[in-house]
Every structure is written in C-alpha cells, then in structure tokens.
C-alpha cells in the first residue's frame, strides 16, 4: 500500500472521529438548549405571576387610598 493511500485513509479516519465528536457535542448542546428553553418558560411563568400580583397590589393600594380619602372627609365633618 502506498504511503499516500495510508495518509489519505488516516486523515479520513481522523475526520470521521472529528465528525463523531462534533456530533456528540451537537447532541450535548441541544440538551443544554432544551434546558435553557424550559428555564425560560418557567421564568416567563414566574414573571407573569409577579405581574398579576403587582396588579392586585395596585388595586389594594387604590382601595386604601380611597378609604383614606373617605376617612379624611368624615374627620372634617
């Protein structure tokens, strides 16, 4: 077997190994991407809950404000 043939086969074998390593890395990256995706979904859910809690607190603050205004008007009677 000629030296050039051996070199070509060696390079092809090494490239197959590199391709396999790249494939495994791609699979691992997909796993990380999925984890990040689900973390983002959970954070969006938490943000939405916090938003609704803030809206409820605004409603309570508004009610307290108007109650205080009513008490002030009664106090001056």
Secondary structure as the mmCIF struct_conf table of DSSP 4:
data_model
#
loop_
_struct_conf.conf_type_id
_struct_conf.id
_struct_conf.beg_label_comp_id
_struct_conf.beg_label_asym_id
_struct_conf.beg_label_seq_id
_struct_conf.end_label_comp_id
_struct_conf.end_label_asym_id
_struct_conf.end_label_seq_id
HELX_RH_AL_P HELX_RH_AL_P1 UNK A 3 UNK A 75
TURN_TY1_P TURN_TY1_P1 UNK A 76 UNK A 76
#
